[in-house]
Amino acid sequence: MKRRIHAVAGGIGFLMILSFWTSTAISELFASHETIASVKSWILNGMFILIPAMAIVGGSGMAMGRRRKDAPARAKKKRMPIIALNGLLILLPAAWFLAGKAATGEFDSTFYTIQIVELIAGAANLTMMGLNVRDGLKMTGRIKRTN
C-alpha cells in the first residue's frame, strides 16, 4: 500500500510541477498579461494539492527507503532534500511573488527576473524528480538496473 501511495503522490507532484512549468512558459511566450495573471493565480491555488502530495511522497519514500543502502536509494536520498529546499525556498516564494505582481499588472524587470529563476528552479526539480522516478522503478525491478 505504501508503494502505491508513494507512486500516486509522486505522480501527482511531478505532473503538477510539469503543468505549472509548461503553462507558465506557454502563457509567457504567447498569451496576454491577463492570461499570465490567471495562470499565476491557478498555480498558487494548485499549491494546496502540490504541497500535501510532496509531503506524502517524501514521508512515504523515507519510510520505505529507511534501511536501503543500494545506489538508487542513496541517489534518491541525496536528491530529495534538494528538491524540497528548491520548492520551499525558491518555487513557493516565487509563486506568491509572481501571482501578486501579475494580479496588479506589474510585469516589470523584477517580475521577469523572478520568472526566469522560477523556470530554472522548476526545470531542476522536474529533472531530479524524473531521476527519482527512474531510480524508484529500478528499485522495484520495473526497469532493469544497469550497474
N, C-alpha and C positions, 0 to 999 in steps of 0.2 A: 504493500500500500504506500509506503514511504517513497518508493521509486516512482510510482505513478504520480503522486502529489508533486514530487520534485520535478518530474518531466513536464507536467502541465503548467506549474508555476513558472518554470524556466522558459517554456514556450510562450506563455503569455508575456513575460517580461521582454524577451527577445523581439517578439512581433510588435509589441507596443513601441519599443525604442526604434525599431525599424520604421514603423508607420510615422512616428514623430519626426524622424530624420528625413524621410522621403517627402512627407507633406511640407516640411519646412523648406527643403531645397526647391521643390516644385513651386510652392507659393512665392518664395523669394525671387525665383527666376522668371515666372510667368504670370503672376497674379497681381491684383490691385492691393493697395495698402489695407483696404477693408478686409479682403480675404486673408491677408497676412495676420491681421489682428484677430480674426476669427480662428485661424489655425493656432495662434499662440494661446488663446483662451481655451481651446479644445485640449491642447497639450497640458496646460495647467490642470484642467479638470481630470485629465487622464492619470494624473499622479495619484489620485485616490484608488486607482486599480494597480498601477505600476508599483508603488511603494510596498503595499502588502505582498504582492507577488514576489518581489525581490527579497523581502524578508523571509517569506516561506521557502523560496529556493535556497537561500543562504543557510537558514536553520536546518532544513532537511538535508542539504548537502553536507553540512558539518556533522550531523548525526550519523549519516550513512558512511562518511569517509573518515570518521574519527580514528579508526585503527589501521587504515590503509597506508601503506608506505611505497606503493608502486609509483612509477614515473608519471602516469596520467593523473593520479590522485595528488601527487606533490605539485604538479603543474597547476592543477585547478586550485589548490590551496594557496598558491602564490598569487594567482590572478584575482581571486575573489576580493581580497581587501582593496586592491587597486580599483576594481570595478565599483565597489561600494563607495570608496572615497571620492572617486571621479563623479559618481552620481550625486553624492551628498554635498560635496564641496564646490563642484563646478556646474553640473547639469541642473540640479534643483534650483540653486540661486539664479542661474541664468534664465531658467524658465519663468520664474517670478518676475525678474527684472524686465525681460523682453515682453512678457504679457502686459506689464504695466506701461511700458513705453509705447507699445503698439496700440493699446487701448486709448491713449491720449494723442495718438497720431505723431509721436516723436520718433521719426525714422531718420535719426541723425548719425553721425560717425560713431558715436558711442554704441548706439543700437547695433550697427553693422559690425563693429569690432567684437562685441559680445556674441553676436550671432555667429561669426566665424569661429570663435572659441568654442561655442556650444556645438557646432557641427563637427569640429575636430574631436572634441571630447566624446561626442555621441558615436562617431565612427570608431574611435578607440574602444569604447565599451562594446559596440557590436562585434568588433574583431575578437576581443577577448572572450566574449560570451560565445561566439561561434567556435572558438578553440575549446572552450569548456564543453560545449555540446559534443564536439568530435571526441574529446578525451572521455567524456561520460559514455559515449557509445562504445569506445574501446574497452572501458572498464566493465561494461555489461556483456561484452562479446558480440554486440550487434554489428560492429565492423572489426576487421582483422587488424591486430596490432602489427606495426612494422618497427621492430626494435633493432 
